[in-house]
Amino acid sequence: MTTEPRIALVTGASRGLGFSVARALAGRGYQVWALARTQGALEELDDAIAADGGLRPTLLPLDITDDKALERMAEAVHQRHGRLDLLVHCAIHAPHLSPVTHLDVKTLDTAFAVNARAVQKLLTVTDPLLGAAEVPAAIFVTDSQEGKALWSPYHATKEAGIAFARAWAAEREKAGIAAHFHHPASMPTATRARFYPSENRDALMPCAEAAEKVLSLI
């Protein structure tokens, strides 16, 4: 008798922590739906998983701020599997560091769209799918930079997204959806390089190692 694999959706799966989480899940027998904007980078993930001998992922080259695309994604998951066992939200936008008084509208709008509003929409479309799973779980990557000069566009928008996720977790606790919030160690990601361009990256935790710590939560 063949056991159907568990179904996981990983956002930000084209690089960094999201890439490593998606790769590790596929290696553990999950059917991964890998979401990111860049088709080529997702194909690199597919190649890496194939080389590992893992279960080949379903690639979702879409913009997480595209509401209609997220709705179509959720419908596709529903049609194929009828449920979602695991959501791992790693997608992030890293706006440039800036004094509060120098911020422009475009920078703020983009950061809020990706880091905050997209979280609410993602939860809206995946909630019924998670509710249909026997043992559903969701993992949200946190990264508080509270009170640090120049970090307000990143911190404010990232924390707004986490606020949506924490409220949803409280609202859905009685439904048996386990929500985890994880602040990973510093990793040599493109996001971090934008904030610390001159940093010695040799001392940072490899993304693959950080991914194992994420998956230890489930």
KENUZA-177050 format. One record per residue: residue number from 0; x, y, z of N, C-alpha, C in turn. Coordinates in steps of 0.001 Angstrom, whole numbers, always signed. Atoms other than C-alpha are relative to their C-alpha. Layout:
BEGIN
[NUM,[X,Y,Z],[X,Y,Z],[X,Y,Z]]
...
% end
This chain:
BEGIN
[0,[+847,-1199,+0],[+0,+0,+0],[+883,+1250,+0]]
[1,[-789,-1214,+106],[+1402,+3389,-1024],[-580,+1084,+890]]
[2,[+429,-1071,-873],[+1237,+6145,+1567],[+201,+1326,-707]]
[3,[-123,-1293,+659],[+528,+9590,+152],[+938,+891,+794]]
[4,[-936,-875,-714],[+3290,+12067,+988],[-715,+1171,+659]]
[5,[+508,-1221,-608],[+2687,+15001,+3266],[+246,+1163,-958]]
[6,[-33,-1106,+940],[+2089,+18259,+1406],[+491,+1255,+719]]
[7,[-566,-1203,-611],[+4147,+21363,+2166],[+71,+1122,-1020]]
[8,[-184,-1205,+798],[+4092,+24898,+786],[+1110,+816,+641]]
[9,[-1124,-803,-488],[+7348,+26835,+1130],[+69,+1272,-830]]
[10,[-149,-1272,+707],[+7476,+30535,+243],[+1450,+468,+81]]
[11,[-1397,-437,+31],[+10717,+32257,-660],[+936,-1155,-284]]
[12,[-722,+1269,+178],[+11916,+28893,-1958],[+1111,+51,-1032]]
[13,[-988,-56,+1074],[+14271,+30142,-4647],[+1425,+227,+488]]
[14,[-1352,-259,-514],[+17198,+31017,-2374],[-11,-7,+1523]]
[15,[-142,-144,-1440],[+18526,+31169,+1151],[-681,-1076,+814]]
[16,[+624,+946,-912],[+16601,+29562,+3972],[-1152,-745,-663]]
[17,[+1127,+650,+658],[+13497,+28874,+1880],[+434,-1107,-939]]
[18,[-569,+1010,+901],[+15564,+27001,-712],[+416,-1235,+798]]
[19,[-505,+1119,-797],[+17203,+24871,+1968],[-1111,-757,+701]]
[20,[+1137,+666,-629],[+13923,+24166,+3767],[-735,-863,-1013]]
[21,[+691,+770,+1037],[+12239,+23089,+524],[+794,-1239,-385]]
[22,[-865,+1134,+366],[+15192,+20868,-353],[-18,-1074,+1086]]
[23,[-2,+962,-1107],[+15260,+19259,+3094],[-1343,-725,+107]]
[24,[+1321,+636,-62],[+11508,+18621,+3073],[-175,-1033,-1106]]
[25,[+98,+952,+1106],[+11669,+16980,-348],[+814,-1253,+295]]
[26,[-829,+1146,-368],[+14458,+14771,+954],[-630,-876,+1056]]
[27,[+711,+763,-1027],[+12170,+13691,+3768],[-1319,-580,-515]]
[28,[+1181,+618,+588],[+9458,+12595,+1377],[-1213,+888,-122]]
[29,[+1111,-923,+171],[+7279,+15696,+1357],[-193,+326,-1474]]
[30,[+295,-610,+1290],[+5535,+16841,-1793],[+3,+1503,+223]]
[31,[-195,-1427,-244],[+6773,+20424,-1820],[-574,+820,-1148]]
[32,[+408,-1042,+924],[+5039,+23310,-3521],[+902,+1190,+308]]
[33,[-1045,-991,-223],[+7853,+25828,-3929],[-370,+1318,-679]]
[34,[+475,-1292,+503],[+6819,+29467,-4309],[+1122,+1031,+51]]
[35,[-945,-1111,+81],[+9094,+32281,-5462],[-232,+710,-1327]]
[36,[+226,-759,+1226],[+9191,+34935,-8163],[+843,-492,-1175]]
[37,[-973,+249,+1059],[+12184,+33636,-10116],[-59,-1437,-499]]
[38,[+112,+1327,+605],[+11604,+30709,-12474],[+1334,-725,-23]]
[39,[-1311,+645,+113],[+15301,+30036,-13042],[+511,-523,+1323]]
[40,[-465,+435,-1317],[+16095,+29849,-9336],[-817,-1180,+506]]
[41,[+823,+1151,-375],[+13170,+27503,-8767],[+439,-1253,-756]]
[42,[-497,+1145,+765],[+14508,+25276,-11523],[+1302,-529,+594]]
[43,[-1215,+443,-695],[+17831,+25194,-9661],[-377,-826,+1234]]
[44,[+493,+795,-1134],[+15911,+23985,-6607],[-434,-1377,-478]]
[45,[+458,+1272,+558],[+14278,+21295,-8728],[+1188,-894,-338]]
[46,[-1201,+771,+344],[+17698,+20211,-10011],[+686,-543,+1250]]
[47,[-653,+435,-1244],[+19113,+20065,-6472],[-764,-1143,+651]]
[48,[+826,+1057,-597],[+16200,+17970,-5227],[+111,-1283,-812]]
[49,[-158,+1177,+858],[+16495,+15644,-8209],[+1336,-676,+267]]
[50,[-1323,+565,-285],[+20204,+15208,-7498],[+27,-704,+1350]]
[51,[+86,+628,-1328],[+19350,+14378,-3877],[-802,-1293,-29]]
[52,[+911,+1144,+42],[+16855,+11757,-4999],[-1299,+252,+731]]
[53,[+1233,-346,-709],[+14031,+13624,-3270],[-1196,+60,-925]]
[54,[+1236,-96,+762],[+10444,+13927,-4361],[-20,+1344,-721]]
[55,[-89,-1220,+797],[+10324,+16458,-7206],[-1089,+989,+403]]
[56,[+966,-1002,-458],[+8622,+19715,-6197],[-897,+501,-1121]]
[57,[+829,-771,+913],[+5808,+21607,-7843],[+469,+1445,+88]]
[58,[-571,-1346,+15],[+7253,+24963,-8881],[-1088,+1037,-216]]
[59,[+992,-1071,+52],[+5208,+28126,-8348],[+701,+1330,-229]]
[60,[-654,-1276,+283],[+6896,+31067,-10098],[-1017,+1137,-34]]
[61,[+983,-1074,-71],[+4602,+33817,-8904],[+411,+1035,+1046]]
[62,[-242,-1097,-927],[+4648,+37110,-7054],[-950,-154,+1179]]
[63,[+822,+242,-1182],[+3413,+36662,-3500],[-974,+1146,+268]]
[64,[+941,-1105,-161],[+1684,+40053,-3720],[-1147,-73,-1012]]
[65,[+1053,+174,+1007],[-503,+38797,-6597],[-1134,-830,+617]]
[66,[+1093,+683,-688],[-3780,+37943,-4852],[-631,-1093,-853]]
[67,[+637,+976,+879],[-5298,+36167,-7844],[+885,-1223,-200]]
[68,[-927,+1123,+160],[-2179,+34038,-8294],[-15,-885,+1241]]
[69,[+74,+789,-1223],[-2339,+32967,-4651],[-1305,-792,+62]]
[70,[+1273,+723,+27],[-5986,+32055,-5068],[+63,-1191,-949]]
[71,[-134,+1105,+961],[-5179,+29959,-8145],[+896,-1099,+561]]
[72,[-886,+978,-630],[-2345,+28274,-6249],[-758,-857,+999]]
[73,[+757,+734,-1016],[-4633,+27336,-3367],[-1001,-944,-648]]
[74,[+957,+857,+700],[-7229,+25987,-5784],[+705,-1208,-604]]
[75,[-757,+1113,+572],[-4553,+23881,-7486],[+385,-1021,+1066]]
[76,[-327,+913,-1099],[-3417,+22432,-4146],[-1248,-779,+413]]
[77,[+1253,+651,-378],[-7032,+21699,-3276],[-393,-1073,-1009]]
[78,[+396,+947,+1039],[-7730,+20008,-6600],[+900,-1238,+4]]
[79,[-939,+1125,+71],[-4607,+17843,-6405],[+67,-802,+1288]]
[80,[-231,+698,-1265],[-4389,+17018,-2711],[-1155,+114,+1001]]
[81,[+1108,-193,-930],[-7434,+18387,-877],[+404,+515,+1363]]
[82,[-456,-434,-1318],[-5283,+19631,+1986],[+1413,+574,-115]]
[83,[-1383,-437,-134],[-2025,+21258,+3086],[+443,-362,+1407]]
[84,[-458,+447,-1319],[-58,+19648,+5903],[+936,+1003,+673]]
[85,[-1023,-876,-570],[+2647,+22264,+6344],[+169,+1250,-855]]
[86,[-346,-1278,+623],[+3179,+25941,+5523],[+1267,+513,+650]]
[87,[-1227,-626,-515],[+6682,+27401,+5876],[+179,+1317,-753]]
[88,[-39,-1326,+642],[+6729,+31131,+5197],[+1368,+648,+214]]
[89,[-1340,-581,-55],[+10224,+32385,+4397],[+141,+1241,-875]]
[90,[-120,-1123,+938],[+9518,+35008,+1708],[+135,+1319,+756]]
[91,[-243,-1284,-653],[+10761,+38470,+2607],[+473,+1009,-1041]]
[92,[-554,-1095,+801],[+11466,+41830,+1015],[+901,+820,+896]]
[93,[-973,-755,-788],[+14540,+43700,+2210],[+151,+1403,-578]]
[94,[-172,-1372,+472],[+14098,+47447,+1665],[+1321,+571,+491]]
[95,[-1266,-596,-409],[+17156,+49639,+1888],[-135,+650,+1380]]
[96,[-9,-667,-1297],[+18128,+50991,+5283],[-179,+1502,-218]]
[97,[+305,-1418,+203],[+16838,+54519,+5722],[-482,+642,+1290]]
[98,[+605,-735,-1118],[+16109,+57158,+8346],[-1512,+97,-211]]
[99,[+1460,-75,+76],[+12400,+57362,+9139],[-442,+1196,-838]]
[100,[+423,-1230,+671],[+12185,+60920,+7816],[+386,+46,-1471]]
[101,[-427,+16,+1403],[+13766,+59974,+4466],[-737,-1057,-824]]
[102,[+676,+1081,+711],[+11455,+57105,+3559],[-935,+539,-1070]]
[103,[+905,-389,+1075],[+9612,+57356,+260],[-1178,-965,-48]]
[104,[+1238,+772,+44],[+6130,+56049,-456],[+199,-1334,-709]]
[105,[-198,+1233,+760],[+7266,+53456,-3013],[+690,-1064,+842]]
[106,[-717,+948,-863],[+9701,+51863,-558],[-944,-599,+1035]]
[107,[+920,+481,-1025],[+7051,+51617,+2149],[-1096,-885,-594]]
[108,[+1078,+779,+608],[+4318,+50369,-172],[+470,-1391,-401]]
[109,[-528,+1302,+410],[+6508,+47593,-1564],[+275,-880,+1207]]
[110,[-322,+775,-1202],[+7712,+46510,+1865],[-1258,-495,+700]]
[111,[+1245,+432,-639],[+4214,+46440,+3325],[-728,-1036,-846]]
[112,[+686,+951,+874],[+2856,+44600,+286],[+563,-1405,+159]]
[113,[-644,+1318,-85],[+5380,+41755,+562],[+27,-518,+1434]]
[114,[-277,+475,-1357],[+6134,+41585,+4271],[-1228,-64,+908]]
[115,[+1171,-55,-879],[+2692,+42320,+5716],[-1272,-476,-680]]
[116,[+1300,+322,+579],[-334,+42260,+3450],[-14,-1373,-655]]
[117,[-65,+1315,+633],[+829,+39173,+1551],[-156,-1120,+1021]]
[118,[+163,+1016,-1044],[+945,+37267,+4845],[-1482,-228,+283]]
[119,[+1442,+129,-241],[-2731,+38016,+5464],[-678,-755,-1130]]
[120,[+610,+675,+1143],[-3655,+36890,+1948],[+431,-1462,-56]]
[121,[-495,+1382,-6],[-1477,+33781,+2171],[-764,-839,+1023]]
[122,[+739,+722,-1029],[-3204,+32771,+5398],[-1456,-188,-401]]
[123,[+1392,+105,+436],[-6617,+33462,+3905],[-200,-1162,-965]]
[124,[+191,+1045,+1009],[-6070,+31092,+980],[+450,-1373,+478]]
[125,[-479,+1306,-460],[-4222,+28363,+2882],[-739,-518,+1224]]
[126,[+700,+422,-1221],[-6363,+28294,+6038],[-931,-1190,-233]]
[127,[+869,+1173,+200],[-9019,+25946,+4574],[+781,-1269,-316]]
[128,[-818,+1163,+350],[-6303,+23650,+3221],[+670,-579,+1238]]
[129,[-595,+470,-1250],[-4523,+23473,+6568],[-1070,-622,+896]]
[130,[+1082,+534,-805],[-7859,+22910,+8262],[-449,-1379,-428]]
[131,[+394,+1314,+517],[-8415,+19854,+6071],[+1032,-1086,+288]]
[132,[-1051,+970,-295],[-5158,+18177,+7181],[-211,-615,+1385]]
[133,[+151,+669,-1289],[-4991,+15695,+10047],[+865,+636,+1081]]
[134,[-918,-605,-967],[-1956,+17244,+11744],[+679,+1201,-669]]
[135,[-553,-1145,+725],[-1445,+20688,+10187],[+953,+825,+852]]
[136,[-953,-855,-694],[+1405,+23003,+11055],[+422,+1145,-920]]
[137,[-507,-1151,+739],[+2740,+26386,+10011],[+1213,+555,+731]]
[138,[-1222,-573,-571],[+6169,+27914,+10547],[+218,+1370,-627]]
[139,[-242,-1362,+456],[+6852,+31641,+10305],[+1386,+437,+475]]
[140,[-1356,-444,-327],[+10380,+33025,+10184],[-60,+1436,+494]]
[141,[+6,-1337,-593],[+10819,+36037,+12460],[+1391,+613,-76]]
[142,[-1293,-695,+57],[+13560,+38663,+12478],[-167,+1413,+545]]
[143,[+249,-1304,-606],[+12875,+41493,+14896],[+1267,+854,+29]]
[144,[-1098,-973,-67],[+15100,+44555,+14583],[-491,+1254,+730]]
[145,[+683,-1086,-710],[+13188,+46656,+17092],[+978,+1050,+518]]
[146,[-737,-1123,-556],[+14555,+50082,+17900],[+1337,+296,-642]]
[147,[-1293,-226,+637],[+17545,+49912,+15544],[-117,+1126,-1021]]
[148,[-13,-1113,+939],[+18346,+53084,+13668],[+107,-513,-1437]]
[149,[+7,+253,+1449],[+17679,+52917,+9905],[-766,-1253,-418]]
[150,[+643,+1274,+326],[+15863,+49573,+10122],[-1526,+79,-35]]
[151,[+1458,-64,-140],[+12291,+50871,+10422],[-781,-553,-1189]]
[152,[+827,+553,+1092],[+11080,+49979,+6874],[-36,-1517,-6]]
[153,[-29,+1464,-84],[+12172,+46370,+7339],[-727,-487,+1247]]
[154,[+569,+486,-1254],[+11241,+45953,+10999],[-1514,+214,+61]]
[155,[+1427,-303,-124],[+7845,+47658,+10838],[-841,-902,-887]]
[156,[+798,+812,+920],[+6656,+45694,+7822],[+103,-1479,+314]]
[157,[-167,+1406,-386],[+8108,+42363,+8912],[-841,-313,+1236]]
[158,[+762,+229,-1221],[+6546,+42689,+12359],[-1508,+86,-246]]
[159,[+1424,-53,+343],[+3203,+43646,+10802],[-467,-1346,-546]]
[160,[+341,+1323,+511],[+3218,+40364,+8907],[-54,-1039,+1097]]
[161,[-4,+945,-1123],[+4123,+38430,+12036],[-1204,+234,+904]]
[162,[+1200,-288,-805],[+1274,+40202,+13858],[-1220,-703,-586]]
[163,[+1089,+736,+635],[-1170,+38781,+11307],[+113,-1495,+323]]
[164,[-209,+1436,-210],[+375,+35331,+11746],[-283,-398,+1449]]
[165,[+242,+335,-1407],[+271,+35409,+15558],[-1494,+59,+330]]
[166,[+1441,-88,-243],[-3344,+36540,+15596],[-716,-1204,-615]]
[167,[+590,+1172,+648],[-4270,+33813,+13099],[+263,-1262,+818]]
[168,[-345,+1175,-796],[-2443,+31238,+15226],[-896,-100,+1235]]
[169,[+874,+1,-1176],[-4473,+32268,+18285],[-1438,-341,-391]]
[170,[+1369,+247,+470],[-7705,+32203,+16292],[-228,-1455,-404]]
[171,[+131,+1355,+538],[-6993,+28721,+14905],[+562,-1065,+939]]
[172,[-601,+951,-933],[-5429,+27107,+17979],[-941,-1154,+326]]
[173,[+951,+1053,-344],[-8602,+25194,+18875],[-287,-942,-1160]]
[174,[+191,+851,+1176],[-8733,+23831,+15329],[+1149,-995,-172]]
[175,[-1105,+958,+48],[-5485,+21974,+15976],[+1108,+355,-958]]
[176,[-1085,-427,+886],[-3261,+24009,+13666],[+1150,+504,+858]]
[177,[-1162,-374,-806],[+163,+24188,+15296],[+808,+1062,-729]]
[178,[-773,-1089,+602],[+1910,+27490,+14574],[+1291,+207,+776]]
[179,[-1311,-182,-609],[+5602,+27995,+15238],[+635,+1279,-541]]
[180,[-684,-1229,+385],[+7602,+31224,+15188],[+1478,-170,+332]]
[181,[-1410,+364,-148],[+11323,+30838,+14659],[+895,+1119,-502]]
[182,[-1002,-1001,+380],[+14132,+33394,+14647],[+1313,-737,-249]]
[183,[-1208,+776,+284],[+17010,+31642,+12860],[+1271,+775,+290]]
[184,[-1313,-636,-144],[+20677,+32316,+13405],[+337,+753,-1280]]
[185,[-415,-780,+1170],[+22390,+34728,+11054],[+582,-922,-1066]]
[186,[-403,+859,+1117],[+22906,+33128,+7639],[+555,+844,-1142]]
[187,[-569,-743,+1133],[+24844,+34133,+4487],[-992,+122,-1152]]
[188,[+1044,-144,+1003],[+21693,+35077,+2575],[+142,+1322,-747]]
[189,[-6,-1245,+761],[+21130,+37754,-53],[-633,+1130,+808]]
[190,[+638,-1012,-841],[+18843,+39558,+2397],[+995,+584,+982]]
[191,[-968,-500,-972],[+21556,+39776,+5033],[+1121,+781,-680]]
[192,[-1072,-692,+726],[+24165,+40807,+2454],[-410,+1427,-351]]
[193,[+463,-1355,+302],[+21998,+43787,+1599],[+163,+921,+1203]]
[194,[-124,-802,-1205],[+22105,+44957,+5197],[+1450,+77,+511]]
[195,[-1381,+61,-488],[+25710,+43909,+5957],[+937,-370,-1163]]
[196,[-757,+351,+1208],[+27614,+44079,+2635],[+1465,-340,+239]]
[197,[-1430,+234,-260],[+31085,+43989,+4222],[+251,-1067,+1052]]
[198,[-109,+984,-1071],[+30414,+41242,+6762],[+799,-1229,-436]]
[199,[-676,+1276,+236],[+32647,+38181,+7033],[-1033,-1113,+92]]
[200,[+1095,+974,+42],[+30174,+35507,+5948],[+434,-1394,+459]]
[201,[-487,+1318,-400],[+32385,+32586,+7000],[-500,-412,+1386]]
[202,[+418,+300,-1371],[+31183,+32860,+10598],[-1501,-237,+111]]
[203,[+1453,+127,-39],[+27489,+32662,+9660],[-433,-1457,-159]]
[204,[+516,+1365,+88],[+25348,+29525,+9908],[-423,-329,-1427]]
[205,[+448,+398,+1339],[+24942,+27690,+6581],[-1513,-171,-29]]
[206,[+1462,+73,+108],[+21367,+27807,+5327],[-514,-1429,+186]]
[207,[+432,+1391,-158],[+21180,+24010,+5197],[-84,-386,+1468]]
[208,[+24,+283,-1443],[+22012,+23812,+8898],[-1165,+717,+676]]
[209,[+1117,-768,-544],[+19499,+26548,+9705],[-1331,-652,-359]]
[210,[+1229,+667,+424],[+16863,+24641,+7733],[-310,-1198,+888]]
[211,[+216,+1142,-885],[+17347,+21580,+9904],[-579,+446,+1341]]
[212,[+536,-531,-1250],[+16669,+23708,+12973],[-1463,+410,-165]]
[213,[+1394,-340,+282],[+13468,+24994,+11353],[-861,-1258,+35]]
[214,[+809,+1207,+113],[+12264,+21489,+10598],[-43,-806,+1296]]
[215,[+65,+686,-1295],[+13043,+20305,+14120],[-1233,+433,+786]]
[216,[+1194,-490,-688],[+9957,+22280,+15134],[-1206,-875,-240]]
[217,[+1179,+803,+356],[+7615,+19788,+13481],[+245,-1473,+245]]
% end
